[in-house]
Amino acid sequence: MADLARAVPPGDDDLSAYAERLFDYHRAHPEALRLLMWEALELGDQPVPGEETRTRHYQDKLQATQAADDKGDPRTRLFLTLGLVGWSLAMPQVRRMILGTDHSLDQLRSDIARAVQALPTGDGLPEQA
């Protein structure tokens, strides 16, 4: 996970560019997603090794995201972005059954970037109590 954090640093780019870089990393290093899934299976909602450091990495990304887009809740947008990237690569069988064998990973990468751009920023949404 430390390798992933170093390879895909927070940066000040928008979330769609971050999603593309994260997609590229996970595409080249499928073991990282497998380790995350294994960790979730083993530990569930319990604290994980290096959680403080990993949380700081996500907080850095949140700050960069908020600086680029000060509308809405960047936590939700980041979490959904991670889900779009991770699920797309972690479940190749579901991807194949839904998108078909002719939908390339390059197409999917672009689709994810567009989906991240379309994520709601909180404008016009009811306020939460």
Secondary structure, 3 states (H helix, E strand, C coil): CHHHHHHCCCCCCCHHHHHHHHHHHHHHCHHHHHHHHHHHHHHCCCCCCCHHHHHHHHHHHHHHHHHHCCCCCHHHHHHHHHHHHHHHHHCHHHHHHHHCCCCCHHHHHHHHHHHHHHCCCCCCCCCCC
